[in-house]
């Protein structure tokens, strides 16, 4: 039972959505006040998820030469980085990745491609065929992150067995033009809506440490709440040499903890996973993600950077007294 010794918790218990001002108070909390905020976030997580967490994995199915100019991205053709460049992996490779993810305990396995979207033709058919096989051959829930969607493609993915569509908004609408100018924010929002119309769950979050303000971190949370997404991946910038943000260093470990807590309070019933940049930004505070309200995390490698050894993460989960939810 949640004890009502926290005014923000009291609001949530009474089904009163938190305001932007409430969100800012979380991001500004320090010392004992932050400790109280974290205790509430922990209670909110346990109320919905108990002591269980979910793991997710991805495969960088098609890498590099993206026409978008997102200022944080190593795969953008607009930036000079050492990111790998290769065409779409084969159906066999995509399915093999799903088997490996399931063996590692992941619930969700994401097929991620660079580029604005996947056009009709061989690449789309390869992805659809892989999704069908993953549903037949594994117990894992397949996910896809293929860029912008229209209703037709969304239906094709759902019919092939794609359980979740992943599409981050990246940042607040008001800050987005500072990060990307090659497409409009509303196109991303419409992709989220198209995935929902097709009956897929939607995994949609953002990346922090881009130079956004505290107010804009709250703004993104409010947008995600309005869109009623199913799960929220929280990423923290790991600056890549050759990108416009290569020298950025905007986050401390406790900044990350406060962001996680903000999203647990603003979206109390949603799955919240800590994904990219965990190792670089949280450092010795990685186990705090669960006290801050996260109900899952990504394991294994990311798109263009190496993740932590899974054995080390498994020990961290045990030390934090959380249990991996079995598929």
Secondary structure, DSSP 8 states (H G I E B T S, - for coil): -----SHHHHHHHTT----HHHHHHHHT--HHHHHHHHHHHHHHHHHHHTTEEEEEEEEEEEBS-BS---TT-TTBTTS------B----HHHHHHHHHHHHHTT-SEEEEEE-SS---TTHHHHHHHHHHHHHHHH-SSEEEEE-S---HHHHHHHHHHT--EEE---BS-HHHHTTT--SS-HHHHHHHHHHHHHTT-EEE--EEE-SS--HHHHHHHHHHHHHHT-SEEEEEE----TTSTTTT-----HHHHHHHHHHHHHHTTTSEEEE-TTHHHHHGGGTTHHHHTT--EEE-S--SSS----HHHHHHHHHHTT-EE---
